[in-house]
């Protein structure tokens, strides 16, 4: 059903009658012209406004499309591409969220599910989410795509969704992709994974806890570098406190050992007491795993102190 136009003054009706190609608008006669006349508007003025505002853009589009089709190109494809490009150029995430995400019990508009059946429009949503990962509407749209059975497409994205279901798909695929990579390929793929994991504090926390679980199950060595790369990236984004707290308390190392390593890393000089603590742990009958010391910066600092 068509929605009534929300205008009430004669000046607003004049503006509606004067907009480009107003004569082609669906409700122009029943809701604009008739009300304009009821408010005392002059019929001849209305005729002049409608005629002067006519440009014929739809007719121009049809003529252009016919010309394109006549030389063997697809006017439909070109039009779709042009519309998608305009959407990407003019997309405003704040206004979009304000308009579509006000209702707490969000229901997907019918047009959205219809739109997302098209692979081209799904790709447009993916590209927009890459530009605006915090946009609630785009995250919701990608969730709908995953729920509609396109989860393998969604898993290939390399951006951090605000929906756990979507983020799980992306993170799982990104980690799985790294399993069979050699060192060179690993270096090429790593930046995308780091960006996904360090998009926000919650995604960093989630990824590090997952890596800790994987360490416990499969051994820490394969994940040491990955965990370290995430810490470096998170620190560059200003999350120093979060990185230190998580590294200390999520580590499988004894808490005293974790605190000692943190003290060594954050202090300008290594104290004899810190070294004595390390020696006590690693000379005991049940020493902790050596991988707790396998940190490039830590080893470098200890070597400098030694030599």
C-alpha positions as CSV (number, residue, x, y, z in Angstrom):
1,X,0.0,0.0,0.0
2,X,1.2,3.5,-0.8
3,X,2.0,5.9,2.1
4,X,0.4,9.3,2.1
5,X,2.7,12.3,1.5
6,X,3.4,14.2,4.7
7,X,2.9,17.7,3.4
8,X,0.3,20.3,4.5
9,X,1.1,23.8,3.4
10,X,0.5,25.2,-0.1
11,X,4.2,26.0,-0.4
12,X,5.1,22.4,0.3
13,X,2.6,21.3,-2.4
14,X,4.2,23.8,-4.9
15,X,7.6,22.2,-4.1
16,X,6.2,18.7,-4.7
17,X,4.7,19.8,-8.0
18,X,8.0,21.4,-9.1
19,X,10.3,18.5,-8.4
20,X,12.0,16.9,-11.3
21,X,9.6,14.7,-13.3
22,X,6.9,15.3,-10.7
23,X,4.2,14.4,-13.3
24,X,5.5,10.8,-13.2
25,X,5.2,10.4,-9.5
26,X,2.7,7.8,-8.3
27,X,0.6,9.9,-6.0
28,X,1.0,13.3,-7.7
29,X,-2.7,13.6,-8.8
30,X,-4.5,12.1,-5.9
31,X,-2.4,13.4,-3.0
32,X,-0.7,16.5,-4.3
33,X,-2.6,18.2,-7.2
34,X,-6.0,17.7,-5.7
35,X,-4.9,19.0,-2.2
36,X,-3.1,21.9,-3.8
37,X,-6.3,22.9,-5.6
38,X,-8.4,22.4,-2.4
39,X,-6.1,24.8,-0.6
40,X,-6.8,27.5,-3.2
41,X,-3.9,26.9,-5.6
42,X,-4.4,28.1,-9.1
43,X,-5.0,25.3,-11.7
44,X,-2.9,27.1,-14.3
45,X,0.0,27.4,-11.9
46,X,-0.2,23.7,-11.2
47,X,-0.1,22.9,-15.0
48,X,2.9,25.2,-15.4
49,X,4.8,23.6,-12.5
50,X,4.2,20.1,-13.8
51,X,5.1,20.9,-17.4
52,X,8.2,23.0,-16.5
53,X,9.5,20.3,-14.1
54,X,9.2,17.6,-16.7
55,X,12.6,16.4,-18.0
56,X,11.8,12.8,-19.0
57,X,14.6,11.0,-17.2
58,X,12.8,7.6,-17.4
59,X,12.4,8.1,-21.2
60,X,16.1,9.0,-21.5
61,X,17.0,5.9,-19.6
62,X,14.8,3.7,-21.8
63,X,16.3,5.2,-24.9
64,X,19.8,4.7,-23.6
65,X,19.0,1.1,-22.6
66,X,17.7,0.4,-26.1
67,X,20.8,1.8,-27.7
68,X,23.0,-0.3,-25.4
69,X,21.0,-3.5,-26.1
70,X,21.3,-2.8,-29.8
71,X,25.1,-3.1,-29.8
72,X,25.1,-6.4,-27.9
73,X,25.6,-5.2,-24.4
74,X,23.3,-5.8,-21.4
75,X,21.5,-2.7,-20.3
76,X,20.2,-4.5,-17.3
77,X,23.7,-5.4,-16.1
78,X,25.0,-1.9,-16.7
79,X,22.1,-0.3,-14.8
80,X,22.5,-2.7,-11.9
81,X,26.2,-1.9,-11.7
82,X,25.6,1.8,-11.8
83,X,23.0,1.6,-9.1
84,X,25.3,-0.4,-6.9
85,X,28.1,2.0,-7.4
86,X,25.9,5.0,-6.5
87,X,24.9,3.1,-3.3
88,X,28.5,2.5,-2.4
89,X,29.4,6.1,-3.1
90,X,26.6,7.7,-1.2
91,X,26.1,5.2,1.6
92,X,25.7,6.8,5.1
93,X,26.0,4.2,7.8
94,X,24.7,6.5,10.6
95,X,21.6,7.5,8.7
96,X,21.0,3.9,7.7
97,X,21.1,2.6,11.3
98,X,18.9,5.5,12.5
99,X,16.3,4.5,9.9
100,X,16.3,0.7,10.0
101,X,17.6,-0.2,13.4
102,X,15.3,1.7,15.8
103,X,13.0,-1.2,16.6
104,X,14.5,-3.4,19.3
105,X,12.5,-6.4,17.9
106,X,14.1,-6.0,14.5
107,X,12.2,-7.6,11.6
108,X,13.9,-7.8,8.2
109,X,12.1,-5.7,5.6
110,X,10.7,-7.8,2.8
111,X,12.7,-6.0,0.2
112,X,16.0,-6.9,2.0
113,X,15.5,-10.7,1.7
114,X,14.5,-10.3,-1.9
115,X,17.5,-8.1,-2.6
116,X,19.9,-10.6,-0.9
117,X,18.8,-13.4,-3.2
118,X,20.9,-11.7,-5.9
119,X,24.6,-12.5,-5.8
120,X,25.6,-9.0,-7.0
121,X,23.7,-7.3,-4.2
122,X,25.2,-9.7,-1.6
123,X,28.7,-8.8,-2.9
124,X,27.7,-5.1,-2.5
125,X,26.8,-5.7,1.1
126,X,30.1,-7.5,1.7
127,X,32.0,-4.6,0.3
128,X,30.1,-2.0,2.3
129,X,30.6,-4.1,5.5
130,X,34.4,-4.0,4.8
131,X,34.2,-0.2,4.7
132,X,31.8,0.2,7.6
133,X,32.3,-2.8,10.0
134,X,30.5,-1.0,12.8
135,X,27.2,-0.4,10.8
136,X,24.5,-2.4,12.6
137,X,22.3,-2.6,9.5
138,X,25.1,-4.1,7.3
139,X,25.9,-6.6,10.1
140,X,22.3,-7.6,10.2
141,X,22.1,-7.9,6.4
142,X,25.1,-10.2,6.4
143,X,23.6,-12.3,9.2
144,X,20.5,-12.7,7.1
145,X,22.7,-13.8,4.2
146,X,24.3,-16.5,6.4
147,X,20.9,-17.6,7.7
148,X,19.6,-17.9,4.0
149,X,22.2,-20.6,3.3
150,X,25.1,-18.5,2.0
151,X,27.3,-19.1,5.0
152,X,30.2,-20.3,2.9
153,X,30.2,-16.9,1.1
154,X,30.1,-15.1,4.5
155,X,32.9,-17.2,5.8
156,X,35.2,-15.8,3.1
157,X,34.8,-12.3,4.4
158,X,37.7,-10.7,6.3
159,X,36.0,-8.2,8.5
160,X,34.8,-8.5,12.1
161,X,31.0,-8.8,12.3
162,X,29.1,-7.7,15.5
163,X,27.1,-10.9,15.3
164,X,28.9,-13.9,16.9
165,X,27.3,-16.3,14.5
166,X,28.8,-14.4,11.5
167,X,32.1,-13.8,13.3
168,X,32.5,-17.5,14.1
169,X,32.1,-18.3,10.4
170,X,34.7,-15.8,9.4
171,X,37.2,-16.6,12.1
172,X,36.9,-20.4,11.6
173,X,37.5,-20.0,7.9
174,X,40.5,-17.7,8.4
175,X,42.1,-20.0,10.8
176,X,41.4,-23.1,8.6
177,X,43.0,-21.3,5.7
178,X,46.2,-20.9,7.6
179,X,46.6,-24.5,8.5
180,X,48.0,-25.7,5.2
181,X,50.1,-22.6,4.4
182,X,53.9,-22.5,4.2
183,X,55.8,-19.6,5.9
184,X,55.6,-17.4,2.8
185,X,51.8,-17.9,2.3
186,X,51.3,-17.6,6.1
187,X,52.9,-14.1,6.0
188,X,50.6,-13.1,3.1
189,X,47.4,-14.3,4.8
190,X,48.3,-13.1,8.3
191,X,47.3,-9.4,7.9
192,X,43.7,-10.2,7.0
193,X,43.4,-12.5,10.0
194,X,45.0,-9.9,12.3
195,X,42.6,-7.2,11.0
196,X,39.6,-9.5,11.7
197,X,40.7,-10.3,15.2
198,X,41.8,-6.8,16.2
199,X,38.8,-4.8,14.9
200,X,37.4,-4.2,18.4
201,X,38.3,-5.2,21.9
202,X,35.6,-7.9,22.0
203,X,36.9,-9.5,18.8
204,X,40.5,-9.5,20.2
205,X,39.4,-11.0,23.5
206,X,37.3,-13.7,21.7
207,X,40.2,-14.6,19.3
208,X,42.8,-14.8,22.0
209,X,40.6,-17.0,24.2
210,X,39.9,-19.3,21.2
211,X,43.7,-19.5,20.5
212,X,44.3,-20.4,24.1
213,X,41.8,-23.2,23.8
214,X,43.5,-24.4,20.6
215,X,46.8,-24.3,22.4
216,X,45.5,-26.5,25.2
217,X,44.2,-29.0,22.8
218,X,46.8,-29.1,20.1
219,X,49.9,-27.7,21.7
220,X,51.1,-24.1,21.9
221,X,54.0,-24.0,19.4
222,X,51.9,-23.5,16.2
223,X,49.9,-20.7,17.8
224,X,52.7,-18.8,19.5
225,X,53.4,-16.5,16.6
226,X,49.8,-15.9,15.8
227,X,49.0,-14.9,19.4
228,X,52.0,-12.6,19.4
229,X,51.0,-10.9,16.2
230,X,47.6,-10.2,17.6
231,X,49.2,-8.7,20.7
232,X,51.4,-6.4,18.6
233,X,48.5,-5.3,16.5
234,X,46.2,-4.6,19.5
235,X,49.0,-2.6,21.2
236,X,49.4,-0.5,18.1
237,X,45.7,0.4,18.3
238,X,46.2,1.6,21.9
239,X,44.9,-1.4,23.8
240,X,48.0,-1.9,26.0
241,X,46.1,-2.6,29.2
242,X,43.8,-5.2,27.7
243,X,46.7,-7.0,26.1
244,X,48.8,-7.1,29.3
245,X,45.8,-8.2,31.5
246,X,44.8,-10.9,29.0
247,X,48.3,-12.1,28.5
248,X,48.8,-12.4,32.2
249,X,45.6,-14.1,33.2
250,X,44.8,-16.1,30.2
251,X,48.2,-17.7,30.0
252,X,48.7,-21.3,31.1
253,X,51.8,-20.2,32.9
254,X,51.8,-19.9,36.7
255,X,50.5,-16.4,37.7
256,X,53.7,-15.5,39.4
257,X,55.7,-16.4,36.3
258,X,53.3,-14.4,34.1
259,X,53.7,-11.3,36.3
260,X,57.4,-11.7,36.4
261,X,57.6,-11.8,32.6
262,X,55.3,-8.8,32.3
263,X,57.5,-6.9,34.8
264,X,60.6,-7.7,32.7
265,X,58.9,-6.5,29.5
266,X,57.6,-3.2,31.0
267,X,60.7,-2.3,33.1
268,X,63.7,-0.5,31.7
269,X,66.1,-2.9,33.4
270,X,65.9,-6.6,34.4
271,X,66.4,-6.9,38.2
272,X,68.2,-9.8,39.9
273,X,65.0,-10.6,41.6
274,X,63.2,-11.2,38.3
275,X,66.0,-13.5,37.1
276,X,65.9,-15.4,40.4
277,X,62.2,-16.0,40.0
278,X,62.7,-17.3,36.4
279,X,65.5,-19.5,37.6
280,X,63.4,-20.9,40.5
281,X,60.6,-21.9,38.2
282,X,62.8,-23.5,35.5
283,X,65.1,-25.3,37.8
284,X,62.3,-26.9,39.8
285,X,61.3,-30.6,39.5
286,X,58.2,-29.6,37.5
287,X,59.2,-26.6,35.4
288,X,56.6,-24.8,33.3
289,X,56.7,-25.1,29.5
290,X,59.6,-23.3,27.8
291,X,57.2,-21.7,25.3
292,X,56.3,-19.1,27.9
293,X,59.7,-17.6,27.3
294,X,59.5,-17.9,23.5
295,X,59.0,-14.2,22.9
296,X,61.3,-12.3,20.6
297,X,61.3,-9.1,22.6
298,X,61.8,-11.0,25.9
299,X,64.7,-13.0,24.6
300,X,66.3,-9.9,23.1
301,X,66.0,-8.0,26.4
302,X,67.5,-10.9,28.4
303,X,70.4,-11.2,26.0
304,X,71.1,-7.5,26.2
305,X,71.1,-7.7,30.0
306,X,73.4,-10.7,29.9
307,X,76.0,-9.3,27.4
